[in-house]
Amino acid sequence: MSGRRERDLPVEGLRGLCALLVVIGHMTYQAPILDPGYSCDLLHVDYGPEAVLVFFVISGYVIGLTTGLPATGEAIRHYASRRLLRIVPIAWVAVLGSWLLLRHNTAAEVAGNLTFLQNSLPYPFGLRIPVLYDDPPLWSLSFEMLYYAVFILIWKFAPRMRVVFAVTIFAAFADLAGVPEIFSRYAAYFVFWLCGLCIAWRTEPPARDDRVAWPASFFAAFAVWRIEPVHSFCAAFPVARFDPDRFHLDVLLGSILLLLAVTRRMPRLEVRLRALSFLLGFCVLPIKLWSGTLSYVDLAGTAILGVCLLARHWKPSLRPLALLAPVGLVSYALYATAYPLMRLIYRCPLLPAGSAGTYLLRVAIYGILCAAVAVFLERIMQPRWVRWLKALFRLRPDGVPSTAPLHSRAI
């Protein structure tokens, strides 16, 4: 089998949707962040944090599909080189570009971001390597690179996945015993990555039919993210002392639901998770009403769940989602560079500011600039960098076969 494999366009579409959610969340932030004299309060829809965690699930899933061979030394070197060639060039462009154009971080902090050590939490002994001030989304690359490295151990030694999950969950609570919190944070988000990996390794390839009830699953996931029923249940009972936000269980539920919907794997589990979303969303309303935390957002989310419940048997094609695949193919560069580009537009003295009209003008310029930079980096520069680095380090060309013929490129 050749190294060129068919891409799963709905998965690429989901990746593109998540990248757009991150950009929209930043762009509509409830403060002047694109236009120094105007903030877009009414349109503020921030699904950005949830979208980043969906990226972790997708990443674990894709890595699981593209590592079908035994973990020999040659296969591991090939895997590691592919990950580095995919991540490093664009990440370094984003880091160095942000620093050179906006000049908010020290050279030491930039070096820490170039080596993927950035984090909002301190390392042991008080060592702090902050994320770039003008590119905060890069925090996730520190997590991704660690997960790629840990995966080599899972791949090489093939432990039972239940053991891997148990060790990860234990590590996620290690801060309660005095271990630095940063390690617990890495472990908690690794649960998302492992869930994607398990979906790839423990499920059968999907059927050819792409007509599934994905709209119901999508709206159920988005409604659960807004209502946060698991968080509310945990906060209402003594289990709250275990930190209900440690694993972001509401986001985890929605993330798995989204991936199952677009991959068409484990349809029975998708139906059960969707039913669980409905049940939790409706049952949490009395608790929120009793605690005085019920809001119009909760009511709107519950209404959406009701519509999804009625439409649970509607099974359209996944083609509308696949239309976002072109965005998914450049989503990594879009994710890495969109925020500093927004800061550049914010600081541009040539653009008018202070009204809804000037804000919309900046939005139009911002959208064009983001698309141009993402396409330039991903489609024009990235292939050239990869060819040059392969020749420089004498890396062999792609050609390692996989037991999984259908996959989407990992970021």
KOLZAFI-434632 format. One record per residue (C-alpha): residue in one letter; x, y, z. Coordinates in steps of 0.001 Angstrom, whole numbers, padded with zeros to 6 digits, always signed. Layout:
AXYZ ...
This chain:
M+000000+000000+000000 S+001340+003437-000830 G+002037+006065+001777 R-000667+008291+000351 R-003916+007395+002146 E-007443+008532+001718 R-008526+011304+004069 D-011697+011164+006102 L-013276+014436+004974 P-015901+014658+007769 V-013121+014390+010346 E-011235+017132+008514 G-014480+019107+008533 L-014792+018662+012290 R-011212+019863+012688 G-011988+022886+010526 L-015112+023647+012556 C-013103+023526+015788 A-010475+025889+014369 L-013196+028336+013344 L-014769+028133+016813 V-011430+029085+018372 V-011047+032050+016021 I-014648+033220+016500 G-014345+032910+020268 H-011323+035224+020260 M-012778+037587+017665 T-016048+038170+019554 Y-014508+038430+023007 Q-016396+040759+025355 A-013661+043380+025320 P-012014+045524+022617 I-009737+042911+021110 L-010053+043437+017331 D-011196+047067+017317 P-009684+049226+020120 G-012863+051295+020335 Y-015529+048626+020004 S-016326+045222+021546 C-018718+042671+020086 D-020711+041707+023175 L-023893+040541+021444 L-022168+038037+019178 H-019893+036566+021840 V-019978+032788+021426 D-016968+031183+023041 Y-016653+027499+022275 G-012899+027907+021887 P-011795+026024+025041 E-014067+023111+024194 A-012835+023080+020593 V-009210+022752+021725 L-010086+019702+023819 V-011855+018218+020783 F-008527+018671+018978 F-006941+016391+021589 V-009566+013691+020968 I-009117+013964+017194 S-005336+013838+017573 G-005425+010612+019589 Y-007843+009099+017088 V-005727+009968+014058 I-002473+008810+015632 G-004167+005528+016484 L-005207+005043+012858 T-001781+005836+011430 T+000266+003474+013623 G-000889+000046+012545 L+002540-001597+012385 P+004558-003018+015310 A+006624-000424+017182 T+010010-001301+015738 G+012870+001151+015977 E+012412+002125+012332 A+008665+002663+012739 I+009165+004787+015858 R+011783+006947+014146 H+009451+007392+011193 Y+006570+008345+013505 A+008704+010806+015490 S+010104+012458+012375 R+006620+012869+010887 R+005328+014474+014072 L+008261+016865+014297 L+008069+017800+010618 R+004364+018438+010977 I+004440+020505+014170 V+007760+022333+014412 P+008010+024503+011252 I+004638+026241+011570 A+004926+026494+015348 W+008295+028214+015033 V+006923+030611+012422 A+004069+031489+014803 V+006362+031938+017813 L+009070+033939+016063 G+006571+035965+014047 S+004613+036928+017170 W+007774+037901+018971 L+009316+039908+016150 L+006121+041765+015223 L+004576+042352+018647 R+007537+042244+021075 H+005830+041336+024343 N+007961+038397+025565 T+011590+037991+026566 A+014075+035955+024559 A+014095+033277+027291 E+010309+032947+027105 V+010480+032690+023329 A+013100+029936+023640 G+010770+028069+025999 N+007947+028277+023470 L+010238+027135+020656 T+011021+023999+022691 F+007327+023436+023537 L+007770+023901+027286 Q+005263+026737+027649 N+002528+026383+030251 S+000285+028564+032373 L+001328+026569+035443 P+004826+026569+036990 Y+007174+023621+036776 P+008863+022253+039939 F+011192+024567+041845 G+009283+027639+040683 L+010394+027452+037040 R+007905+029323+034856 I+007780+029298+031059 P+004716+031348+030113 V+002816+031031+026867 L+003442+033904+024467 Y+001363+036922+025431 D+000325+037511+021825 D-000341+033854+020936 P-002004+032142+023920 P-003525+029281+021841 L-000016+027825+021591 W-000452+026436+025119 S-001936+023285+023607 L+001218+022460+021619 S+003069+021793+024864 F+000435+019176+025684 E+000374+017686+022187 M+004120+017184+022017 L+004131+015450+025399 Y+001266+013179+024344 Y+003055+012264+021121 A+006069+011222+023200 V+004049+009259+025769 F+002252+007473+022952 I+005563+005890+021899 L+005638+004077+025259 I+002046+002890+024834 W+002763+001769+021293 K+006043+000069+022204 F+005017-001805+025369 A+001308-002298+024523 P-000123-002156+028060 R-003825-002766+028604 M-005706+000440+027952 R-007567+000125+031237 V-004194+000233+032988 V-003167+003311+031001 F-006406+005051+031939 A-006019+004083+035603 V-002464+005439+035770 T-003513+008625+033966 I-006451+009263+036292 F-004254+008581+039321 A-001735+011120+038018 A-004543+013629+037453 F-005229+013604+041188 A-001569+013554+042221 D-001619+017277+043035 L-003787+016446+046062 A-000734+014626+047440 G+001574+017584+046849 V+002787+016805+043330 P+003074+020010+041245 E-000268+020787+039634 I+001187+021005+036152 F+001565+017215+035994 S-002049+016684+037022 R-003172+019080+034316 Y-001181+017217+031686 A-002701+013934+032863 A-006287+015236+032969 Y-006186+016404+029362 F-004426+013204+028325 V-007718+011437+029087 F-009178+013207+026037 W-006274+012059+023870 L-006587+008479+025118 C-010309+008413+024350 G-009562+009260+020731 L-006856+006591+020656 C-009249+003967+022018 I-011886+004845+019424 A-009283+004218+016722 W-007892+001009+018206 R-010961-000606+019748 T-013661-000029+017132 E-014420-001412+013712 P-013986+000690+010540 P-017174+002530+009607 A-019656+001446+006982 R-019634+003196+003624 D-023017+004822+004262 D-022449+008358+005584 R-026080+008990+006531 V-026119+009201+010314 A-027916+011265+012941 W-024965+013609+013272 P-026979+016873+013631 A-028656+015516+016784 S-025277+014493+018218 F-023697+017845+017342 F-026444+019921+018907 A-026538+017648+021936 A-022794+018132+022430 F-022963+021915+022058 A-025972+022142+024387 V-024240+020060+027054 W-021180+022307+026823 R-023364+025323+027611 I-025574+023739+030265 E-022677+021875+031979 P-024886+019320+033753 V-022041+017163+035095 H-020345+020204+036565 S-023618+021337+038149 F-024355+017901+039619 C-020856+017643+041085 A-020991+021163+042503 A-024333+020438+044195 F-023026+017417+046106 P-019928+016611+048225 V-018136+015223+045171 A-017299+018866+044373 R-014235+018627+046582 F-012691+016424+043916 D-012776+019379+041506 P-015482+018757+038861 D-013467+020802+036352 R-010453+018531+036626 F-011492+016428+033638 H-014073+018826+032128 L-016457+015878+031959 D-019140+017834+030108 V-016628+018668+027379 L-015359+015082+027323 L-018899+013753+026831 G-019560+016154+023962 S-016148+015592+022367 I-016574+011818+022206 L-020092+012287+020850 L-018803+014522+018052 L-016049+012118+017034 L-018356+009102+017045 A-020847+011006+014893 V-018355+011977+012187 T-016406+008694+012160 R-019571+006554+012169 R-017891+004211+014639 M-019723+002553+017542 P-023213+003796+016582 R-024765+002144+019637 L-022431+004031+021957 E-023236+007251+020123 V-026959+006687+020692 R-026364+005985+024385 L-024175+009049+024871 R-026732+011181+023087 A-029448+009813+025367 L-027221+010509+028368 S-026779+014084+027181 F-030543+014522+026953 L-031073+012983+030394 L-028405+015070+032111 G-029476+018264+030379 F-033096+017930+031445 C-032473+016574+034960 V-030059+019339+035946 L-032683+022073+035502 P-034327+021585+038949 I-030909+021673+040611 K-029976+024900+038845 L-033371+026408+039674 W-032980+025413+043337 S-029431+026832+043536 G-030382+030060+041746 T-027952+029494+038875 L-030529+028840+036134 S-029960+031237+033234 Y-031404+031922+029803 V-028418+030068+028340 D-029502+026933+030209 L-033061+027319+028954 A-031873+027833+025387 G-029627+024782+025656 T-032480+022694+027006 A-034715+023823+024140 I-032016+022722+021698 L-031854+019350+023424 G-035606+019043+022997 V-035340+019714+019274 C-032500+017184+019012 L-034600+014604+020829 L-037372+015033+018272 A-034889+014903+015381 R-032869+011946+016647 H-034003+009751+013742 W-033047+012289+011073 K-030011+010896+009271 P-028682+013269+006620 S-025422+012874+004742 L-022142+014031+006254 R-021357+015966+003083 P-022249+019386+004605 L-019643+018818+007281 A-017154+017620+004681 L-017470+021037+003010 L-015360+022374+005886 A-012554+019940+005044 P-010521+022656+003221 V-010500+024610+006479 G-009470+021475+008345 L-006533+020971+006009 V-005097+024361+007011 S-006486+024374+010566 Y-003129+023982+012298 A-001655+027110+010704 L-004945+028940+011242 Y-004966+027985+014909 A-001307+028911+015423 T-001348+032308+013693 A-004884+033725+014002 Y-004427+035339+017412 P-001228+037313+016645 L-002808+038435+013354 M-005761+039724+015350 R-003392+041647+017620 L-001715+043180+014564 I-005057+044409+013242 Y-005943+045741+016685 R-002756+047808+016758 C-002888+048975+013141 P-003024+052807+013169 L-004212+052967+009560 L-007596+051366+010205 P-010579+053337+011558 A-011959+052307+014947 G-014781+052892+017382 S-018022+051669+015784 A-019838+048589+014561 G-018934+049512+010991 T-015219+049753+011700 Y-015415+046477+013597 L-016990+044728+010608 L-014327+046210+008343 R-011634+044801+010611 V-013430+041446+010683 A-013368+041301+006882 I-009666+042194+006741 Y-008942+039744+009535 G-010735+036886+007787 I-008913+037459+004519 L-005548+037770+006265 C-006068+034611+008351 A-007089+032581+005306 A-004179+033857+003229 V-001563+033172+005908 A-002970+029720+006738 V-003065+028634+003079 F+000394+030074+002420 L+001961+028255+005361 E+000147+024928+004945 R-000124+024534+001198 I+002939+026385-000084 M+005618+026567+002601 Q+005024+023400+004644 P+005714+020979+001755 R+008918+022866+000938 W+010078+022831+004553 V+009382+019105+004809 R+011339+018303+001645 W+014250+020464+002753 L+014382+019004+006262 K+014108+015454+004976 A+017057+016061+002692 L+019021+017825+005439 F+018551+015031+007996 R+018462+012244+005396 L+015010+011081+006406 R+013502+008427+004213 P+010360+009321+002290 D+006879+008388+003415 G+005968+004826+002665 V+005295+002993+005909 P+002077+001054+005359 S-000667+001050+007916 T-003324-001474+008820 A-005852+001371+008731 P-006565+002562+005173 L-008816+005469+006094 H-007482+008348+008098 S-007248+012092+008480 R-003955+013873+008753 A-002975+014639+012358 I-002030+018077+013629 
